[in-house]
Amino acid sequence: MKNRARNSVIFFLLLSFIIFWSVLLYFITPQRLVERIGVQNGYLLSFLFGVFGEAATFTALSYYPAIIALAAGGLSPFILGLIAGTGMTVGNSLYFFFGRESRNVLSEKLEKQARKVLHWVEGKPNWILQIIIFIYVGFTPFPNNLLTVSGGITGVPFRKIILPLFLGNVVLTAAIAYITTISI
């Protein structure tokens, strides 16, 4: 019983954190932050937007405008991709651990379905899962948080998803920044 109470507290703390950042980023646009902080601090800002933009919403709608604004301001697309992609991976990781903690408050029916998915994933070679994650994260506009929450809920080991998640985030962010710079 003690573990269940502890897990519920962790679950609701993570949920509160996500709600707080969602509300904050709803009222403060990326453009306003770039204007206030300036492009000089752009790499730090890109990392923070990666972490909190991803940890705040189920879409990256606040993340992409910030990357575009910073790239248009003259930051290197490749360094921006590396730093912001790292931040994005940190934000995705928060969602993974949120999903893992939420397993303890799921109904038995959902828990049973999660075990079936995990069993199916475990039956596939690691490299297939990693390629699918890399393609999903690096080349689709879909939110990574759906993938990471699902991974946490189903119990997929974090070590199996972290590398393709990181590489996909870096590739996607660098590509957005690069396309921005050649479009100007």
N, C-alpha and C positions, 0 to 999 in steps of 0.2 A: 504494500500500500504506500509505503514511503517513496519508493521509486516512481510510482505512478504520479504522486503529488509533485515530486521534483520535476519529472518530465513535463507535466502540465504547466508548471511555472516557467520552465525554459521555453516551451512552445508559445505561451502567451507573451513572454518577453520579446521573442523574435518577431511575433506578429505585431506587437506594439511598435517595435523598431521600424518595421516595414511600413506601417500606417503613418508613422511620424514623417518619414522621408518622402512618402508619396504626397502627403499634404504639403510639406515644405516645397517640394519641387513643382507642385501644381501652381503655387503662387509666385515662385521665383523662376523666371525663364533662363535658359542657358545664355541667351544674348545679354541679359541684364548682369548675370554673373561675370561674363567675359568683360563687359564694360567696367564693372566695379573693380575686379581683380586685375584685369589687364592681360594682354598677351604675354607680357614679360614673365608672368607666373603661370603660363599656359600649360606647361608639362605637369606641374603639381595639380592644377585645375583639371586637366584631362584624367589624371589618375583618380581624383576624388569623384569626378563625374562617372568614371567607369565603375567605381565601387558603389556610390550612392544612387546613380542613375539606374543601375541594374538591381540594386537592393530595394529600390523604392517602388518599382512598378512592374507589371507583367508585360509591359512593352518597353522598348528602348526609345520611345518617342522623345524623351528628354536628353538622351545620350547622343543620338546622331546629330541634332542641331548644334550641340556643343562641339563635337568633333569637327563639323563643317566650319563653324565659326573660328575655331582655333587654327585649322589648316589654312583658311582664307586669310588669317592674320599673319601667316608666314612661318608657322612651325613646320619642322621636317615631318613629312607624312610617315616615314619609317620609324622615327623615334616616337612620334605620337602613337603609332600603332602598337609599338612595344610597351610603352608606359600605360596608355589607356587600356590596351588589351589585358595587361596585368591587373589593372584596377577592375576591369569588367569580370575577370576570372575570380577575383576576391568576392565581388558582389554575387556572382553565380554560386560560389561556394557557400555563401550565407543561405541561399535558397536550398542548396543540397542538404545542409544541416537542419534547416527548417523542416524539410520533408522527412528527414530521418527522425527528428523529434516528434513529428506529427503521427508517426506510426503508432506511438503509444496512446494516442487518443482516437484512433480510427475504430470504426465498428468491426466486428468479427468478419462480416461479409467483405468489406473492403480489404481487410488484412489478408483474407484468404486469396483474393484476386491479386494482391501485391506479391504473395508467395508464388503464385502461378507464373506471373511475369518474370520474377527473379529466376525461377526454375528454367523458363524458356531462354532467358539471357545467358544463364550459366551453361546451357547446352551449346552455345555458339562459341567459335574461337574468339579470343580477345581482340585480334586485329580487325575482325569484322565490326565489332561494336565500336572500336576506336575510329575506324574510317567513317562509319555512319555518323558518329558524334561530330567529327571534324567537318564533314560535308554539311551537316545540319547547322552547326554554329558558324562556320566560315563562309557559307555560300547561300544561306536562305535568310529572308527577312523575319523569320519567326522568332518569338522570344525564347531565349535560352532558359529562362526560369521554368518554363513548362517542362523542359528536359531535365533540369537539375532537381526540381521538386519531385518529379516522377522517379528519378534515380534514387533519391533519398528515401522515398516512401517504399520503393520495392526492395531496397537493401543492396543495390549494386555497390560494390566496394568503390570508395572514393578514388583510390589509386588507379582504377581502371578508366576513369573518365577525366581526370585532371589534365593530363598532357594534351589529348585532342581538344579539350575545352579551351585550354590556354592557347594552343596554336590556332584554332579557329577564330578566337577573339582577336588575336594579333593580326591575322590575315584580313579579316573583315574590316577592322578599324583602319589598318594601313591602306586598304583598297579605297575606303570611303575618303580618307584624307588625301590620297594620291589623285583620285578622280576630281576632288575639289580643286586641288592646285593646278591641274592641267586645264580645268574648265574656266579658270579666271583669266 
